[in-house]
Amino acid sequence: MVAEFYIIAESFMQNPNLSIEEIESKTKSLANDFVYIRKYKDSNKLFVHPEIYNIPFVNDVSISDLLNNDEIANNNLDRDVRVLLKKIIWESEETDILTQEVIEVLLPEHNEDICHGLIGFNIVDNAAPDFQVVYNLNGWLDFKRYFLGLYPKNEAFFINECCKYFPNLFFHDNTTTTISDIFDNFPKKIIFHLTALNDKFRESQDGFRNRQQVLEHFSGNCHLDETASLEGHAERKPKFTYNFTNKEGKQQSVCCEPHLKLCKSDASGDNTYYQHRIYFHEGFENICSNKILIGHIGKHINFN
């Protein structure tokens, strides 16, 4: 799916609730992730309308003056931040589509091939929240994950997109096969649990909790369907052990014993209790830069 993001005047306009330091910090963060967004330029496009130059950004100074008038700019915004702001705007594609058309026509228009969103630092009041990336570290990732849940297409596409938008996770090729059994009814539920694992799991690893305590703390902190746990039976380990390539280029066996429990489907009103699983390992320094390793997404493994 291609996501077309629009930088419009309202979303970048000076926010009186933000200090200059906060604006500078958000600009730096957006610029850093701008590089990552453009890395997948075939599926992420950024557009900017020229009206952006006329809006006040900080201290009632317009973006045009900040980018083009050094004497004014030097007194209002850090030089490095101005360089980054210029990069964000100048490397986006210019569009003549007006703000009203973006909000009223493009944002509600989405399907499995394309979606549209706003990206900036402010909520635009007359635009639906689901279509806005009010920038923070995970803003645009949450946007892409939301639409992946709506339009998962097929197993290969889904896992491939997950590799892009869950940067702290590494997916074994096995997952494309195992996910087939639950794919139709669980894409949103899978994304919910992967989001928790990607964004929050490391917070529970405080160096004092043992593995099970980490899983319990993580599960409660993220309001998972059920508390994650360890498999616990040594004789079952071969069933959830997978080979991953380490930094020496060799295959290394990894026991993905911890597992998240997918107990509810995406369907509203479905009261069935399911025993589906995401098996993973916390990661190794010598495999995929210590990313969390996902070995299996699907039904509970049959140990008989």
C-alpha positions as CSV (number, residue, x, y, z in Angstrom):
1,M,0.0,0.0,0.0
2,V,1.2,3.5,-0.9
3,A,0.8,6.1,1.8
4,E,0.7,9.7,0.6
5,F,1.5,12.1,3.5
6,Y,0.6,15.8,3.2
7,I,2.3,18.7,5.0
8,I,-0.3,21.4,5.2
9,A,-0.2,24.8,6.8
10,E,-2.5,24.0,9.8
11,S,-0.4,20.9,10.8
12,F,2.9,22.9,10.9
13,M,1.6,26.2,12.2
14,Q,3.1,27.6,15.4
15,N,1.7,25.9,18.4
16,P,1.5,28.2,21.4
17,N,1.4,25.1,23.7
18,L,4.9,24.1,22.6
19,S,8.1,25.7,23.7
20,I,10.8,26.5,21.2
21,E,12.8,23.6,22.7
22,E,9.9,21.2,22.1
23,I,9.5,22.4,18.5
24,E,13.2,22.0,17.8
25,S,13.1,18.5,19.3
26,K,10.1,17.4,17.3
27,T,11.7,18.9,14.1
28,K,14.9,16.9,14.8
29,S,12.9,13.7,15.4
30,L,10.8,14.1,12.3
31,A,13.9,14.8,10.2
32,N,15.6,11.7,11.5
33,D,12.6,9.5,10.7
34,F,12.2,11.4,7.4
35,V,15.2,9.5,6.2
36,Y,13.6,6.2,7.3
37,I,10.3,7.2,5.6
38,R,12.0,8.0,2.4
39,K,13.9,4.7,2.6
40,Y,10.7,3.1,1.5
41,K,9.8,5.7,-1.0
42,D,7.9,3.3,-3.2
43,S,5.3,3.0,-0.4
44,N,5.6,6.4,1.3
45,K,5.3,9.7,-0.5
46,L,5.4,13.2,1.0
47,F,3.8,16.3,-0.4
48,V,3.9,19.9,0.6
49,H,1.8,22.9,-0.6
50,P,3.6,26.3,-1.1
51,E,1.3,27.9,1.4
52,I,3.4,26.3,4.1
53,Y,6.0,29.1,3.6
54,N,3.7,31.8,4.8
55,I,2.6,30.4,8.2
56,P,4.3,31.4,11.5
57,F,6.4,28.5,12.9
58,V,8.1,30.0,16.0
59,N,7.9,33.5,17.6
60,D,5.5,34.5,14.8
61,V,8.2,34.1,12.3
62,S,7.2,32.5,9.0
63,I,8.8,29.4,7.6
64,S,9.9,31.4,4.6
65,D,11.9,33.8,6.8
66,L,13.4,31.0,8.8
67,L,14.6,29.2,5.6
68,N,15.6,32.3,3.6
69,N,16.5,35.2,5.9
70,D,19.6,34.3,7.9
71,E,19.4,37.6,10.0
72,I,15.9,36.8,11.2
73,A,16.4,33.1,11.4
74,N,19.5,33.2,13.6
75,N,17.6,35.0,16.3
76,N,14.7,32.5,16.4
77,L,15.7,29.0,15.6
78,D,18.8,26.8,16.0
79,R,20.8,26.6,12.8
80,D,20.9,22.8,12.7
81,V,17.1,22.7,13.1
82,R,16.7,25.1,10.2
83,V,18.8,22.9,8.0
84,L,16.6,19.9,9.0
85,L,13.4,21.9,8.5
86,K,14.6,22.9,5.1
87,K,15.3,19.2,4.3
88,I,11.8,18.1,5.3
89,I,10.1,20.7,3.2
90,W,12.4,20.9,0.2
91,E,12.7,17.2,-0.3
92,S,9.0,16.7,-0.2
93,E,7.2,16.9,-3.5
94,E,5.4,20.1,-4.2
95,T,1.6,19.9,-4.8
96,D,-1.1,22.3,-5.8
97,I,-3.8,20.3,-4.0
98,L,-5.4,22.7,-1.4
99,T,-5.8,21.9,2.2
100,Q,-9.6,21.6,1.9
101,E,-9.4,19.1,-0.9
102,V,-6.8,17.0,1.1
103,I,-9.1,16.9,4.1
104,E,-12.5,16.5,2.5
105,V,-11.6,14.4,-0.5
106,L,-8.3,12.5,-0.1
107,L,-8.3,11.6,3.5
108,P,-11.5,9.5,3.4
109,E,-10.3,7.9,0.2
110,H,-8.4,4.7,1.0
111,N,-8.3,1.1,-0.2
112,E,-5.8,-1.8,-0.2
113,D,-3.6,0.1,-2.7
114,I,-3.5,3.7,-1.3
115,C,-4.2,5.8,1.8
116,H,-3.7,9.5,2.6
117,G,-2.6,11.3,5.8
118,L,-1.5,14.5,7.3
119,I,1.9,14.8,9.0
120,G,2.9,17.6,11.3
121,F,2.9,18.9,14.9
122,N,-0.7,19.9,15.4
123,I,-4.1,18.2,15.3
124,V,-6.2,19.7,12.4
125,D,-9.7,20.1,13.9
126,N,-11.8,19.3,10.9
127,A,-9.8,16.1,9.9
128,A,-10.4,12.6,11.2
129,P,-7.8,11.7,13.9
130,D,-7.1,8.3,12.3
131,F,-5.7,10.0,9.2
132,Q,-3.3,12.3,11.1
133,V,0.3,11.8,12.2
134,V,0.8,14.4,14.9
135,Y,4.4,13.8,15.1
136,N,6.2,11.9,17.7
137,L,8.6,9.0,17.5
138,N,6.0,6.4,16.4
139,G,3.4,8.6,14.8
140,W,3.8,7.6,11.2
141,L,4.6,4.0,12.2
142,D,1.2,3.8,14.0
143,F,-0.4,5.3,10.9
144,K,1.0,2.6,8.6
145,R,0.2,-0.2,11.1
146,Y,-3.4,1.0,11.3
147,F,-3.9,0.7,7.6
148,L,-2.1,-2.6,7.4
149,G,-4.7,-3.9,9.9
150,L,-7.5,-2.6,7.6
151,Y,-5.9,-4.0,4.4
152,P,-3.6,-6.9,5.2
153,K,-3.9,-8.3,1.6
154,N,-2.1,-11.6,1.9
155,E,0.4,-13.4,4.2
156,A,3.5,-12.5,2.2
157,F,2.6,-8.8,1.9
158,F,1.6,-8.6,5.5
159,I,4.9,-10.0,6.9
160,N,6.9,-7.9,4.4
161,E,5.1,-4.7,5.6
162,C,5.6,-5.8,9.3
163,C,9.4,-5.9,8.6
164,K,9.2,-2.2,7.6
165,Y,7.0,-0.9,10.3
166,F,8.2,-2.9,13.3
167,P,11.9,-1.9,13.2
168,N,12.7,-3.6,16.5
169,L,11.5,-7.0,15.4
170,F,13.0,-9.5,13.0
171,F,10.6,-12.0,11.4
172,H,11.7,-15.6,10.5
173,D,10.6,-16.7,7.0
174,N,8.6,-19.4,8.9
175,T,6.0,-16.7,9.9
176,T,4.7,-16.3,6.4
177,T,3.6,-19.9,6.5
178,T,2.4,-20.3,10.1
179,I,0.3,-17.1,10.0
180,S,-1.9,-18.6,7.2
181,D,-4.1,-20.5,9.6
182,I,-5.2,-17.3,11.5
183,F,-4.6,-14.6,8.9
184,D,-8.2,-13.9,7.9
185,N,-9.6,-13.1,11.3
186,F,-6.6,-11.8,13.3
187,P,-4.6,-9.1,11.4
188,K,-5.6,-6.3,13.8
189,K,-5.0,-8.4,16.9
190,I,-1.6,-9.5,15.6
191,I,-0.6,-5.9,14.9
192,F,-1.8,-4.9,18.4
193,H,0.5,-7.5,20.0
194,L,3.5,-6.8,17.6
195,T,3.1,-3.1,18.4
196,A,3.4,-3.8,22.1
197,L,6.4,-6.1,21.6
198,N,8.1,-3.6,19.3
199,D,7.4,-0.4,21.3
200,K,7.2,-1.5,25.0
201,F,8.9,-4.8,25.6
202,R,12.4,-3.4,26.4
203,E,10.8,-1.2,29.1
204,S,10.0,-4.3,31.2
205,Q,13.6,-5.6,31.0
206,D,15.0,-3.7,34.0
207,G,17.8,-6.1,34.8
208,F,16.2,-7.3,38.0
209,R,13.1,-9.2,36.8
210,N,13.6,-12.8,35.6
211,R,12.2,-13.9,32.2
212,Q,8.7,-14.8,33.5
213,Q,8.5,-11.6,35.6
214,V,9.4,-9.6,32.5
215,L,6.6,-11.2,30.6
216,E,4.1,-10.6,33.4
217,H,5.1,-6.9,33.7
218,F,5.0,-6.4,30.0
219,S,1.6,-8.1,29.6
220,G,0.1,-5.9,32.3
221,N,1.7,-2.7,31.1
222,C,0.4,-3.3,27.5
223,H,-3.1,-4.7,28.5
224,L,-2.6,-7.9,26.5
225,D,-5.4,-10.4,26.0
226,E,-3.7,-12.8,28.5
227,T,-0.3,-12.9,30.3
228,A,2.6,-13.9,28.1
229,S,4.5,-16.9,29.4
230,L,7.3,-19.5,28.8
231,E,6.5,-22.8,27.3
232,G,8.1,-24.6,30.2
233,H,8.5,-28.2,28.9
234,A,12.1,-29.0,27.8
235,E,11.0,-31.8,25.6
236,R,8.9,-29.4,23.5
237,K,11.8,-27.0,22.7
238,P,12.7,-28.4,19.3
239,K,9.1,-27.5,18.1
240,F,9.8,-23.8,18.6
241,T,13.5,-23.6,17.8
242,Y,14.4,-21.8,14.6
243,N,17.6,-21.0,12.7
244,F,18.6,-17.4,12.4
245,T,21.6,-16.0,10.5
246,N,24.1,-14.4,12.9
247,K,26.6,-11.7,12.0
248,E,29.2,-14.2,11.1
249,G,26.8,-15.4,8.4
250,K,26.2,-18.8,10.2
251,Q,23.0,-20.4,11.1
252,Q,22.3,-20.2,14.9
253,S,19.5,-22.1,16.6
254,V,17.3,-20.0,18.7
255,C,14.6,-21.3,21.1
256,C,11.6,-19.0,20.8
257,E,10.1,-20.1,24.0
258,P,8.3,-16.9,25.3
259,H,4.9,-16.4,23.6
260,L,2.1,-14.0,23.4
261,K,-1.4,-15.3,23.5
262,L,-4.0,-14.2,20.9
263,C,-7.2,-15.1,22.6
264,K,-9.7,-12.9,20.7
265,S,-10.3,-12.4,17.0
266,D,-10.9,-9.0,15.2
267,A,-14.6,-9.8,14.8
268,S,-16.8,-7.7,17.1
269,G,-19.1,-9.9,19.2
270,D,-16.9,-13.1,18.7
271,N,-16.8,-14.6,22.2
272,T,-14.7,-17.6,21.1
273,Y,-11.6,-18.2,23.2
274,Y,-8.6,-18.9,20.9
275,Q,-5.2,-20.3,21.7
276,H,-3.2,-18.7,19.0
277,R,0.4,-17.6,19.6
278,I,3.3,-15.4,18.7
279,Y,6.5,-17.2,19.7
280,F,9.6,-15.0,20.0
281,H,13.0,-14.6,21.6
282,E,14.3,-11.5,23.4
283,G,17.3,-11.3,21.0
284,F,21.0,-11.7,20.8
285,E,23.7,-9.1,20.1
286,N,25.1,-11.2,17.3
287,I,21.8,-11.7,15.5
288,C,20.1,-8.8,13.7
289,S,21.5,-6.2,16.0
290,N,19.7,-7.6,19.0
291,K,16.2,-7.3,17.5
292,I,13.4,-9.3,19.1
293,L,13.2,-12.5,17.0
294,I,9.8,-13.7,15.9
295,G,9.7,-17.4,15.1
296,H,6.0,-18.3,14.8
297,I,2.7,-16.4,14.4
298,G,-0.3,-18.7,14.2
299,K,-2.1,-21.5,16.0
300,H,-0.8,-23.0,19.2
301,I,2.0,-25.4,18.2
302,N,0.9,-29.0,18.2
303,F,3.3,-30.8,20.5
304,N,1.8,-34.3,20.0
